[in-house]
């Protein structure tokens, strides 16, 4: 009788088991090392990404840095500035996030002593390493120029002035950018806010927001770069307005700028707060503002005696026809006019002053009145002087 096959599988021999154990014993440290290395690399990569994005990388991550990117700014480093002082300046101007990281990076790269004084074209889209490289590398000299825009100028007057100063070849693109303001609403909240509420008949969305001042620019700077410089300065000025406008019943930023533009054109600086008080009083009583400068914005003239036809012009800018503020600012106001719009003269405000008119056309002196009868008497007294002034100036 022959024996049958057993149903059990063959067992590995002790020799084979010892071979597997020996191989695993040899590979286990390698596997543990590889896994540990991957974990450490992952932690380091995550940490580097965090540090880069929060401290070393560009402040502005909205897109690639173009050759003539509108975010470029002229930054002037004074002679003798320390690494710490340079870092502080760049942080204050919004070019970098951290002064300390800038200083540590410059020292780590041994670039601290190589940072140079002078004017540099920098952008918040640049990383700290790019900025340090730019500041420490001898560059081909680029010519700069100064431009000046006048308080009370309109956008169109500013554009023409920039052409005359040689900053622009022509005004077409500058005015096109000011017309819609679309290129700047993502970077400036006050422009985005104005765009949301602006009348379709508003002439230029950026009217009132190009802060009049003297600026240093590179020769050949783009229209966007010039406009952004002015908007950056306006942003600083509007910090005051933002602090004042916490009250729910207060005016919007656009209303403040619009009122300031009227004040700028109506009076000399010493009377700004008084004119502001008159406008505030009329607004609170639901009276039409009846401001000549809003008609001037429509006609392009500066005549002191307005005709019946001019007073009746059907336009959202004409405050003799429309109720409240005009459709938008009528010029780019100064800091003083902005402050006056926010802080009208308390005495004139409390006394209920409602009228003013010019007394001496040459000096810009104004006379104020509480009642319509007093105002009409002032108008009758000075009207001939206004007419003579118009005849003399050809208005």
C-alpha positions in Angstrom: 0.0 0.0 0.0 1.5 3.4 -1.1 1.3 6.5 1.1 -0.9 9.5 0.0 0.3 13.2 -0.4 -0.1 15.4 2.6 -2.4 18.6 2.3 0.1 20.8 4.1 2.3 23.3 2.2 6.0 23.1 2.4 7.6 25.1 5.1 10.5 27.4 4.4 13.7 26.0 5.7 15.4 27.6 8.6 18.2 28.6 6.2 15.8 30.6 4.0 14.2 32.3 7.0 17.6 33.3 8.2 18.4 34.8 4.8 15.2 36.9 4.8 15.9 38.1 8.3 19.5 39.0 7.3 18.3 41.0 4.3 15.6 42.8 6.3 18.2 43.6 8.9 20.4 45.1 6.3 17.6 47.1 4.5 15.7 48.2 7.6 18.1 51.0 8.5 18.1 52.2 4.9 14.3 52.3 4.7 14.1 54.0 8.1 16.7 56.6 6.9 14.9 57.2 3.5 11.5 57.6 5.3 13.0 59.9 7.9 14.8 61.9 5.1 11.5 62.3 3.3 9.8 63.5 6.4 12.5 65.9 7.2 12.6 67.2 3.7 8.9 67.7 3.8 9.1 69.6 7.0 11.9 71.7 5.7 10.2 72.4 2.4 7.0 73.4 4.2 8.9 75.6 6.6 10.8 77.2 3.7 7.6 77.8 1.8 6.1 79.5 4.9 9.2 81.6 5.6 9.5 82.6 1.9 5.9 83.5 1.5 5.6 85.4 4.7 9.1 87.1 5.0 11.4 86.6 2.0 9.1 86.5 -1.0 7.5 89.5 -2.8 4.9 91.6 -1.0 2.9 91.7 -4.2 2.2 88.3 -5.6 -0.4 89.4 -8.1 1.6 88.4 -11.2 5.0 88.3 -12.9 7.2 91.4 -12.8 7.2 93.0 -16.2 10.0 95.2 -17.6 8.0 98.4 -17.3 5.7 97.1 -14.5 3.5 99.9 -13.1 4.4 98.8 -9.5 8.0 100.0 -10.0 8.8 103.0 -7.7 11.9 105.2 -7.5 13.4 104.6 -4.1 16.2 106.9 -3.1 18.7 105.5 -0.5 20.6 108.3 1.3 24.4 108.2 1.5 25.5 106.7 4.8 22.3 104.7 5.4 22.9 101.5 7.5 21.4 98.2 6.5 18.9 98.6 9.3 17.9 102.1 8.1 17.5 100.8 4.5 15.4 97.9 5.7 13.2 100.3 7.7 12.8 102.6 4.7 11.8 99.8 2.4 9.3 98.4 4.9 7.7 101.8 5.4 7.4 102.2 1.6 5.8 98.8 1.3 8.6 97.3 -0.8 9.4 94.5 1.8 7.5 92.9 4.7 10.2 92.8 7.4 13.1 95.1 8.1 14.7 92.4 10.3 14.5 89.7 7.6 16.0 92.1 5.1 18.9 92.9 7.5 19.6 89.2 8.3 19.5 88.2 4.7 21.8 91.0 3.6 24.3 90.0 6.4 24.0 86.3 5.6 24.8 86.9 2.0 27.6 89.3 3.0 25.9 92.0 1.0 25.4 94.5 3.8 28.6 96.5 3.1 27.9 96.4 -0.6 24.5 98.2 -0.5 24.7 101.5 -2.3 23.2 104.9 -2.1 21.3 106.4 -5.0 18.0 106.1 -6.8 16.8 102.6 -7.6 13.8 101.3 -9.4 12.2 98.8 -7.0 8.9 96.9 -6.9 6.9 95.1 -4.2 6.8 92.2 -6.7 10.6 91.7 -6.1 11.9 89.2 -3.5 14.3 90.3 -0.8 17.1 88.6 -2.6 16.3 90.5 -5.8 16.1 93.8 -3.9 19.4 93.2 -2.2 21.0 92.2 -5.5 19.7 95.4 -7.1 20.9 97.6 -4.3 24.4 96.0 -4.2 25.1 95.9 -7.9 26.5 98.8 -9.8 23.9 99.7 -12.3 23.8 101.7 -15.5 22.8 105.2 -14.5 19.2 106.1 -15.4 18.1 109.7 -15.7 15.4 110.9 -13.4 13.3 114.1 -13.6 11.0 116.0 -11.3 7.4 116.6 -12.2 5.0 119.0 -10.4 1.3 119.1 -10.5 -0.6 122.1 -9.2 -3.3 122.1 -6.5 -6.7 122.6 -8.0 -5.8 121.3 -11.4 -8.2 119.0 -13.2 -7.1 115.7 -14.7 -7.0 117.2 -18.2 -4.9 120.1 -16.9 -2.5 117.7 -15.2 -2.2 115.7 -18.4 -1.4 118.8 -20.4 1.1 119.9 -17.8 2.9 116.5 -17.9 3.2 116.8 -21.7 4.7 120.3 -21.3 7.1 119.1 -18.7 8.3 116.4 -21.0 7.1 113.5 -18.8 4.6 112.3 -21.5 4.7 112.5 -25.3 1.0 113.0 -25.4 -2.0 112.9 -23.0 -4.2 110.3 -24.7 -3.2 107.2 -22.7 -3.0 109.1 -19.4 -6.6 110.5 -19.9 -7.9 107.0 -21.0 -6.5 105.5 -17.8 -8.1 108.3 -15.7 -11.4 107.9 -17.5 -12.3 104.5 -16.2 -9.8 103.9 -13.4 -10.1 100.2 -14.0 -6.4 99.6 -14.0 -6.1 100.7 -10.4 -9.3 99.5 -8.6 -7.6 96.3 -7.5 -4.8 98.1 -5.7 -6.6 101.1 -4.2 -9.7 100.5 -2.2 -10.8 104.2 -2.5 -10.8 103.9 -6.3 -12.8 100.6 -6.2 -15.3 102.3 -3.8 -15.7 105.3 -6.1 -16.2 103.0 -9.1 -19.1 101.3 -7.3 -21.1 104.5 -6.7 -19.9 106.6 -9.6 -22.5 108.2 -11.9 -22.4 106.9 -15.5 -22.0 110.6 -16.5 -18.9 111.1 -14.4 -16.2 112.6 -16.6 -13.1 111.0 -15.1 -13.2 108.4 -12.3 -9.7 109.5 -11.1 -10.7 113.2 -11.0 -9.8 114.4 -7.5 -7.6 111.4 -6.7 -4.3 112.4 -8.4 -2.7 114.2 -5.5 -1.0 117.4 -6.6 2.7 117.4 -5.5 6.2 117.2 -6.8 7.5 113.8 -7.7 10.7 112.2 -8.9 10.3 109.8 -11.8 12.5 108.0 -14.3 12.7 109.6 -17.7 10.3 107.6 -19.9 8.2 106.3 -17.0 4.9 104.9 -18.1 1.5 106.7 -17.6 0.6 103.9 -15.1 3.7 104.5 -13.0 3.1 108.2 -12.8 -0.6 107.8 -11.9 0.3 105.2 -9.2 2.8 107.6 -7.6 0.0 110.2 -7.3 -2.5 107.6 -6.0 0.0 106.3 -3.4 0.4 109.9 -2.1 -3.4 110.3 -2.1 -3.7 107.1 -0.1 -1.5 108.7 2.6 -3.7 111.8 2.7 -6.9 109.7 2.9 -5.7 108.0 6.1 -7.0 111.0 7.9 -10.4 110.8 6.3 -10.6 107.1 7.1 -10.0 107.8 10.7 -12.7 110.5 10.7 -15.3 108.6 8.8 -16.0 105.8 11.3 -19.5 107.3 12.0 -22.1 105.5 10.0 -23.8 108.8 9.1 -20.5 110.4 7.8 -19.8 111.1 4.2 -18.0 108.5 2.0 -14.5 109.1 0.9 -15.7 110.0 -2.6 -18.0 112.6 -1.1 -15.2 114.1 1.0 -13.0 114.3 -2.1 -15.8 115.9 -4.1 -16.5 118.5 -1.5 -12.8 119.2 -1.0 -12.5 119.8 -4.8 -15.2 122.4 -4.7 -13.6 124.1 -1.6 -10.3 124.2 -3.4 -11.7 126.0 -6.4 -14.0 128.4 -4.5 -11.6 130.0 -2.0 -8.1 130.8 -1.0 -6.6 128.6 1.7 -7.5 130.9 4.6 -11.2 130.6 3.8 -11.3 126.9 3.1 -12.9 125.9 6.4 -15.5 128.7 6.2 -16.6 127.7 2.7 -16.7 124.1 4.0 -19.1 125.3 6.8 -21.4 126.9 4.3 -21.6 123.8 2.1 -22.1 121.6 5.2 -24.9 123.8 6.4 -26.6 123.8 3.0 -26.3 120.1 2.7 -27.8 119.5 6.1 -30.8 121.8 5.3 -31.4 120.2 1.9 -30.5 123.3 0.0 -28.8 123.2 -3.4 -25.2 124.0 -3.2 -25.3 126.5 -6.1 -21.5 126.5 -6.5 -20.1 128.4 -9.5 -17.1 126.1 -9.8 -19.3 123.2 -10.7 -20.6 125.2 -13.7 -17.0 126.1 -14.6 -16.1 122.4 -14.7 -18.7 121.9 -17.3 -17.9 124.9 -19.5 -14.2 125.1 -19.0 -14.4 128.8 -18.3 -13.8 130.8 -15.1 -16.2 133.7 -15.6 -17.4 135.3 -12.4 -20.8 136.3 -13.8 -22.7 133.3 -14.9 -25.3 133.6 -17.6 -28.8 132.3 -17.3 -28.0 129.6 -19.9 -25.0 128.5 -17.9 -27.0 128.3 -14.7 -29.6 126.1 -16.4 -27.1 123.6 -18.0 -28.6 120.1 -17.6 -25.7 118.2 -16.0 -25.2 116.1 -12.9 -22.2 118.4 -12.2 -24.3 121.6 -12.1 -25.2 122.2 -8.5 -27.6 125.0 -9.5 -29.8 122.3 -11.0 -29.0 119.1 -9.1 -29.5 118.5 -5.4 -26.5 117.7 -3.2 -22.9 117.2 -4.4 -22.0 117.1 -8.1 -21.4 113.8 -10.0 -17.8 113.8 -8.9 -14.8 116.0 -8.0 -14.2 119.1 -10.1 -10.4 119.2 -9.6 -7.7 117.4 -7.6 -7.7 119.1 -4.2 -4.9 119.8 -1.8 -4.4 118.4 1.7 -5.7 121.6 3.2 -9.0 121.4 1.2 -9.4 117.7 2.3 -8.9 118.7 5.9 -11.4 121.6 5.5 -14.0 119.2 4.0 -13.7 117.1 7.1 -13.4 119.9 9.7 -15.5 122.9 8.7 -15.2 126.1 10.7 -17.2 125.5 13.9 -18.2 129.2 14.3 -19.6 129.5 10.8 -21.2 126.0 11.2 -22.9 126.9 14.5 -24.0 130.3 13.3 -25.8 128.9 10.3 -23.8 130.6 7.6 -25.4 129.8 4.3 -24.0 132.1 1.6 -20.7 133.5 0.3 -19.6 135.5 -2.7 -16.4 137.1 -4.0 -15.6 140.6 -2.9 -12.3 141.4 -4.6 -11.7 139.3 -7.7 -8.0 140.1 -7.6 -7.3 139.0 -4.0 -9.9 136.3 -3.9 -11.5 137.8 -0.7 -14.9 136.4 0.1 -17.8 137.8 2.1 -20.2 135.6 3.9 -23.9 135.9 4.8 -26.5 134.1 6.9 -29.6 135.2 5.0 -30.6 135.4 1.3 -31.3 139.2 1.7 -27.8 139.8 3.1 -26.3 137.7 0.2 -28.3 139.5 -2.5 -27.0 142.9 -1.1 -23.4 141.6 -1.3 -24.0 140.4 -4.9 -25.4 143.8 -5.9 -22.4 145.5 -4.2 -19.7 143.5 -6.0 -21.3 142.4 -9.3 -19.9 145.3 -11.3 -16.4 144.3 -10.1 -17.0 140.7 -11.3 -18.1 141.9 -14.8 -15.1 144.2 -15.1 -12.8 141.3 -14.2 -14.5 139.0 -16.7 -14.0 141.7 -19.4 -10.4 142.1 -18.5 -9.6 138.4 -18.5 -11.7 137.6 -21.6 -13.9 135.2 -19.8 
